[in-house]
């Protein structure tokens, strides 16, 4: 990283601390979750929440049971801020994926939580096979959506009432954004940030993360 970029990031994040937000962006976490599905939105919205124009928001990790940490598929241990039983009303809910989804899809408290939050959040988002949880909760019926790259046909067979879109990094229908996983999670989070703020503000965060240096994808 160049000296100029280091100074820019320092000024962006450290010089002007802001007050804790009054709105909550919740990111679901569970053992086996794919790391980038979580760290992408955590980093994007974590950076944004330290800026004055997004300081109304705070970001929390939400587990499906009362645990203090979870371990991702790749072995990273992440702290948990709260659980689905304790968090209350959210303003944004982000649902990531893991390779083994069956036990999550049959977890009725989790599905009920997603269904309930979907009725009141400003935005609902999923990465990779997290879209299956949204579909299982019934919130994607009649809506355009996507899932992991290459899994669109299987997704359509499982949930025929969803208008599954193929070969799309992300899809927005109403206030729901569904996206592929892995590094696309960063692009999806920046796209969501753009919708919640503006193109120039989302670009500010993208520049701070050096996303613009490695991707020609427009925001």
Secondary structure as GFF3:
##gff-version 3
##sequence-region A 1 219
A	DSSP	alpha_helix	3	13	.	.	.	ID=ss1
A	DSSP	beta_strand	23	29	.	.	.	ID=ss2
A	DSSP	alpha_helix	35	49	.	.	.	ID=ss3
A	DSSP	three_ten_helix	52	54	.	.	.	ID=ss4
A	DSSP	beta_strand	57	63	.	.	.	ID=ss5
A	DSSP	beta_strand	69	71	.	.	.	ID=ss6
A	DSSP	beta_strand	77	79	.	.	.	ID=ss7
A	DSSP	beta_strand	82	83	.	.	.	ID=ss8
A	DSSP	beta_strand	92	95	.	.	.	ID=ss9
A	DSSP	alpha_helix	102	105	.	.	.	ID=ss10
A	DSSP	alpha_helix	108	118	.	.	.	ID=ss11
A	DSSP	beta_strand	123	127	.	.	.	ID=ss12
A	DSSP	alpha_helix	130	136	.	.	.	ID=ss13
A	DSSP	beta_strand	144	145	.	.	.	ID=ss14
A	DSSP	alpha_helix	152	158	.	.	.	ID=ss15
A	DSSP	beta_strand	163	164	.	.	.	ID=ss16
A	DSSP	beta_strand	170	173	.	.	.	ID=ss17
A	DSSP	beta_strand	176	179	.	.	.	ID=ss18
A	DSSP	alpha_helix	184	196	.	.	.	ID=ss19
A	DSSP	alpha_helix	199	208	.	.	.	ID=ss20
A	DSSP	alpha_helix	211	214	.	.	.	ID=ss21
###
